[in-house]
Amino acid sequence: MEIVFVRHGQTDLNKTRKIQGALFDHDLDHEGRAYAEKAAANFDPSSFDLVFSSPMKRAVTTAKIFTKGQKEIRLDKRLMEFNFGEWDGQYLTELGKKYPDAIDPWGKAAANYVKYAPSGETFAELNERCGDFLADLHQDYPDKKILVVCHGTLIRMMFAHCFTDGDINAFETMANCALAKISVRENIFRTNYYNRVLVL
């Protein structure tokens, strides 16, 4: 099995550097759509057997642009972005000043951020739903090539689930419209590439 992940294109919240989790369902902004179309011009969807997408607008729009009308897009709620609870929609830099112990050295929310956002999802919960999705793919489509269009934190955890027992710190957030690929043979997972940008 081969899985290629694509992070959605830019939204207005991405541009302002606010946290954009599961509570904000913004679509691509004008620049994000234009960049996605430019990136998709260097992408061939014809070899994929199946396409899955987060049901959130920014992912669905990106999936439609990348598949160019050639593929059915299957929506799966397990691919929705991480729910940051009370932190969603806020500036991460400001949160970092207020709660420095909840920000990792790279300026991202650390696992203990839920101390200050009690309605947010935990990293363990995200790891569980990523693992559930991957297990279903492996069981149902072991010999298929699959495209998955989703979100930055989610892709980090997909790789963390496969390679670091759910430790998301080992993976950076990919650029908008960047690609990452995992191959699986006989339950052995390999990273083929991560954060591959199609437009420089």
Contacts in CASP RR format, 6 or more apart in sequence:
PFRMAT RR
TARGET T0000
AUTHOR 0000-0000-0000
METHOD contacts of the structure
MODEL  1
MEIVFVRHGQTDLNKTRKIQGALFDHDLDHEGRAYAEKAAANFDPSSFDL
VFSSPMKRAVTTAKIFTKGQKEIRLDKRLMEFNFGEWDGQYLTELGKKYP
DAIDPWGKAAANYVKYAPSGETFAELNERCGDFLADLHQDYPDKKILVVC
HGTLIRMMFAHCFTDGDINAFETMANCALAKISVRENIFRTNYYNRVLVL
1 137 0 8 1.000
1 138 0 8 1.000
1 141 0 8 1.000
1 142 0 8 1.000
1 143 0 8 1.000
1 144 0 8 1.000
1 145 0 8 1.000
1 146 0 8 1.000
1 183 0 8 1.000
1 184 0 8 1.000
1 185 0 8 1.000
2 144 0 8 1.000
2 145 0 8 1.000
2 146 0 8 1.000
2 181 0 8 1.000
2 182 0 8 1.000
2 183 0 8 1.000
2 184 0 8 1.000
2 192 0 8 1.000
3 134 0 8 1.000
3 137 0 8 1.000
3 146 0 8 1.000
3 147 0 8 1.000
3 148 0 8 1.000
3 181 0 8 1.000
3 182 0 8 1.000
3 183 0 8 1.000
3 184 0 8 1.000
4 48 0 8 1.000
4 145 0 8 1.000
4 146 0 8 1.000
4 147 0 8 1.000
4 148 0 8 1.000
4 179 0 8 1.000
4 180 0 8 1.000
4 181 0 8 1.000
5 148 0 8 1.000
5 149 0 8 1.000
5 150 0 8 1.000
5 155 0 8 1.000
5 158 0 8 1.000
5 174 0 8 1.000
5 179 0 8 1.000
5 180 0 8 1.000
5 181 0 8 1.000
5 182 0 8 1.000
6 62 0 8 1.000
6 63 0 8 1.000
6 66 0 8 1.000
6 147 0 8 1.000
6 148 0 8 1.000
6 149 0 8 1.000
6 150 0 8 1.000
6 177 0 8 1.000
6 178 0 8 1.000
6 179 0 8 1.000
7 150 0 8 1.000
7 151 0 8 1.000
7 152 0 8 1.000
7 155 0 8 1.000
7 174 0 8 1.000
7 175 0 8 1.000
7 176 0 8 1.000
7 177 0 8 1.000
7 178 0 8 1.000
8 28 0 8 1.000
8 54 0 8 1.000
8 56 0 8 1.000
8 58 0 8 1.000
8 59 0 8 1.000
8 61 0 8 1.000
8 62 0 8 1.000
8 149 0 8 1.000
8 150 0 8 1.000
8 151 0 8 1.000
8 176 0 8 1.000
8 177 0 8 1.000
9 28 0 8 1.000
9 32 0 8 1.000
9 33 0 8 1.000
9 35 0 8 1.000
9 36 0 8 1.000
9 58 0 8 1.000
9 61 0 8 1.000
9 62 0 8 1.000
9 176 0 8 1.000
9 177 0 8 1.000
10 28 0 8 1.000
10 29 0 8 1.000
10 31 0 8 1.000
10 32 0 8 1.000
10 35 0 8 1.000
10 176 0 8 1.000
11 20 0 8 1.000
11 26 0 8 1.000
11 27 0 8 1.000
11 28 0 8 1.000
11 29 0 8 1.000
11 32 0 8 1.000
11 58 0 8 1.000
12 26 0 8 1.000
12 29 0 8 1.000
13 19 0 8 1.000
13 20 0 8 1.000
13 24 0 8 1.000
13 26 0 8 1.000
13 89 0 8 1.000
14 20 0 8 1.000
14 176 0 8 1.000
15 29 0 8 1.000
15 31 0 8 1.000
16 91 0 8 1.000
17 91 0 8 1.000
17 92 0 8 1.000
17 93 0 8 1.000
18 89 0 8 1.000
18 90 0 8 1.000
18 91 0 8 1.000
18 92 0 8 1.000
19 84 0 8 1.000
19 87 0 8 1.000
19 88 0 8 1.000
19 89 0 8 1.000
19 90 0 8 1.000
19 91 0 8 1.000
19 92 0 8 1.000
19 95 0 8 1.000
19 109 0 8 1.000
20 26 0 8 1.000
20 81 0 8 1.000
20 88 0 8 1.000
20 89 0 8 1.000
21 81 0 8 1.000
21 82 0 8 1.000
21 83 0 8 1.000
21 84 0 8 1.000
21 88 0 8 1.000
21 89 0 8 1.000
21 151 0 8 1.000
21 153 0 8 1.000
22 56 0 8 1.000
22 80 0 8 1.000
22 81 0 8 1.000
22 82 0 8 1.000
22 83 0 8 1.000
22 84 0 8 1.000
22 88 0 8 1.000
22 121 0 8 1.000
23 83 0 8 1.000
23 84 0 8 1.000
23 85 0 8 1.000
23 88 0 8 1.000
23 89 0 8 1.000
24 88 0 8 1.000
24 89 0 8 1.000
25 56 0 8 1.000
25 57 0 8 1.000
25 58 0 8 1.000
26 57 0 8 1.000
26 58 0 8 1.000
27 57 0 8 1.000
27 58 0 8 1.000
27 61 0 8 1.000
28 36 0 8 1.000
28 57 0 8 1.000
28 58 0 8 1.000
28 61 0 8 1.000
28 62 0 8 1.000
32 176 0 8 1.000
33 61 0 8 1.000
33 65 0 8 1.000
35 176 0 8 1.000
35 177 0 8 1.000
35 199 0 8 1.000
36 61 0 8 1.000
36 62 0 8 1.000
36 65 0 8 1.000
36 66 0 8 1.000
36 176 0 8 1.000
36 177 0 8 1.000
37 65 0 8 1.000
38 199 0 8 1.000
39 66 0 8 1.000
39 177 0 8 1.000
39 197 0 8 1.000
39 198 0 8 1.000
39 199 0 8 1.000
40 65 0 8 1.000
40 66 0 8 1.000
40 68 0 8 1.000
40 177 0 8 1.000
40 198 0 8 1.000
42 198 0 8 1.000
42 199 0 8 1.000
43 66 0 8 1.000
43 179 0 8 1.000
43 198 0 8 1.000
45 51 0 8 1.000
45 66 0 8 1.000
45 67 0 8 1.000
45 68 0 8 1.000
45 70 0 8 1.000
45 71 0 8 1.000
45 147 0 8 1.000
46 70 0 8 1.000
47 145 0 8 1.000
48 71 0 8 1.000
48 145 0 8 1.000
48 146 0 8 1.000
48 147 0 8 1.000
49 141 0 8 1.000
49 144 0 8 1.000
49 145 0 8 1.000
49 146 0 8 1.000
50 71 0 8 1.000
50 74 0 8 1.000
50 141 0 8 1.000
50 144 0 8 1.000
50 145 0 8 1.000
50 146 0 8 1.000
50 147 0 8 1.000
51 63 0 8 1.000
51 67 0 8 1.000
51 71 0 8 1.000
51 72 0 8 1.000
51 73 0 8 1.000
51 74 0 8 1.000
51 146 0 8 1.000
51 147 0 8 1.000
51 148 0 8 1.000
51 149 0 8 1.000
52 73 0 8 1.000
52 74 0 8 1.000
52 75 0 8 1.000
52 76 0 8 1.000
52 79 0 8 1.000
52 146 0 8 1.000
52 147 0 8 1.000
52 148 0 8 1.000
52 149 0 8 1.000
53 59 0 8 1.000
53 60 0 8 1.000
53 62 0 8 1.000
53 63 0 8 1.000
53 73 0 8 1.000
53 74 0 8 1.000
53 75 0 8 1.000
53 76 0 8 1.000
53 79 0 8 1.000
53 148 0 8 1.000
53 149 0 8 1.000
53 150 0 8 1.000
54 60 0 8 1.000
54 75 0 8 1.000
54 76 0 8 1.000
54 79 0 8 1.000
54 80 0 8 1.000
54 81 0 8 1.000
54 149 0 8 1.000
54 150 0 8 1.000
54 151 0 8 1.000
54 154 0 8 1.000
55 75 0 8 1.000
55 76 0 8 1.000
55 77 0 8 1.000
55 79 0 8 1.000
55 80 0 8 1.000
56 80 0 8 1.000
56 81 0 8 1.000
56 151 0 8 1.000
58 151 0 8 1.000
59 79 0 8 1.000
59 149 0 8 1.000
59 150 0 8 1.000
59 151 0 8 1.000
60 73 0 8 1.000
60 75 0 8 1.000
60 149 0 8 1.000
62 149 0 8 1.000
62 177 0 8 1.000
63 73 0 8 1.000
63 147 0 8 1.000
63 149 0 8 1.000
64 73 0 8 1.000
66 147 0 8 1.000
66 149 0 8 1.000
67 73 0 8 1.000
67 147 0 8 1.000
71 147 0 8 1.000
73 149 0 8 1.000
76 133 0 8 1.000
78 129 0 8 1.000
78 130 0 8 1.000
78 132 0 8 1.000
78 133 0 8 1.000
79 133 0 8 1.000
79 148 0 8 1.000
79 149 0 8 1.000
79 150 0 8 1.000
79 151 0 8 1.000
79 154 0 8 1.000
80 150 0 8 1.000
80 151 0 8 1.000
80 154 0 8 1.000
81 150 0 8 1.000
81 151 0 8 1.000
81 152 0 8 1.000
81 153 0 8 1.000
81 154 0 8 1.000
82 121 0 8 1.000
82 126 0 8 1.000
82 151 0 8 1.000
82 153 0 8 1.000
82 154 0 8 1.000
82 157 0 8 1.000
83 119 0 8 1.000
83 120 0 8 1.000
83 121 0 8 1.000
84 109 0 8 1.000
84 113 0 8 1.000
84 117 0 8 1.000
84 120 0 8 1.000
84 121 0 8 1.000
85 117 0 8 1.000
85 119 0 8 1.000
85 120 0 8 1.000
85 121 0 8 1.000
86 116 0 8 1.000
86 117 0 8 1.000
86 118 0 8 1.000
86 119 0 8 1.000
86 120 0 8 1.000
87 95 0 8 1.000
87 109 0 8 1.000
87 113 0 8 1.000
87 116 0 8 1.000
87 117 0 8 1.000
87 120 0 8 1.000
92 103 0 8 1.000
92 107 0 8 1.000
92 108 0 8 1.000
92 109 0 8 1.000
95 102 0 8 1.000
95 103 0 8 1.000
95 109 0 8 1.000
95 116 0 8 1.000
96 102 0 8 1.000
96 103 0 8 1.000
96 107 0 8 1.000
98 116 0 8 1.000
99 113 0 8 1.000
99 115 0 8 1.000
99 116 0 8 1.000
101 110 0 8 1.000
101 112 0 8 1.000
102 109 0 8 1.000
102 110 0 8 1.000
102 112 0 8 1.000
102 113 0 8 1.000
102 115 0 8 1.000
102 116 0 8 1.000
103 109 0 8 1.000
103 110 0 8 1.000
103 113 0 8 1.000
104 110 0 8 1.000
104 169 0 8 1.000
106 172 0 8 1.000
108 173 0 8 1.000
111 122 0 8 1.000
111 123 0 8 1.000
111 168 0 8 1.000
114 120 0 8 1.000
114 121 0 8 1.000
114 122 0 8 1.000
123 157 0 8 1.000
123 166 0 8 1.000
123 168 0 8 1.000
126 153 0 8 1.000
126 154 0 8 1.000
126 157 0 8 1.000
126 168 0 8 1.000
127 157 0 8 1.000
127 160 0 8 1.000
127 161 0 8 1.000
127 166 0 8 1.000
130 154 0 8 1.000
130 157 0 8 1.000
130 158 0 8 1.000
130 160 0 8 1.000
130 161 0 8 1.000
131 158 0 8 1.000
131 161 0 8 1.000
133 158 0 8 1.000
134 158 0 8 1.000
134 161 0 8 1.000
134 162 0 8 1.000
137 146 0 8 1.000
138 184 0 8 1.000
138 187 0 8 1.000
142 184 0 8 1.000
148 158 0 8 1.000
152 173 0 8 1.000
152 174 0 8 1.000
153 168 0 8 1.000
153 173 0 8 1.000
155 171 0 8 1.000
155 174 0 8 1.000
155 180 0 8 1.000
156 168 0 8 1.000
156 171 0 8 1.000
156 172 0 8 1.000
156 173 0 8 1.000
156 174 0 8 1.000
157 166 0 8 1.000
157 168 0 8 1.000
158 182 0 8 1.000
159 170 0 8 1.000
159 171 0 8 1.000
159 180 0 8 1.000
159 182 0 8 1.000
159 191 0 8 1.000
159 194 0 8 1.000
160 166 0 8 1.000
160 167 0 8 1.000
160 168 0 8 1.000
160 170 0 8 1.000
160 171 0 8 1.000
162 182 0 8 1.000
162 189 0 8 1.000
163 170 0 8 1.000
163 189 0 8 1.000
163 191 0 8 1.000
164 170 0 8 1.000
164 171 0 8 1.000
171 194 0 8 1.000
172 195 0 8 1.000
174 180 0 8 1.000
174 194 0 8 1.000
174 195 0 8 1.000
175 195 0 8 1.000
175 197 0 8 1.000
177 197 0 8 1.000
177 198 0 8 1.000
177 199 0 8 1.000
178 195 0 8 1.000
178 196 0 8 1.000
178 197 0 8 1.000
178 198 0 8 1.000
179 193 0 8 1.000
179 195 0 8 1.000
179 196 0 8 1.000
179 198 0 8 1.000
180 191 0 8 1.000
180 193 0 8 1.000
180 194 0 8 1.000
180 195 0 8 1.000
180 196 0 8 1.000
181 191 0 8 1.000
181 192 0 8 1.000
181 193 0 8 1.000
181 194 0 8 1.000
181 196 0 8 1.000
182 189 0 8 1.000
182 190 0 8 1.000
182 191 0 8 1.000
182 192 0 8 1.000
183 189 0 8 1.000
183 190 0 8 1.000
183 192 0 8 1.000
184 190 0 8 1.000
END
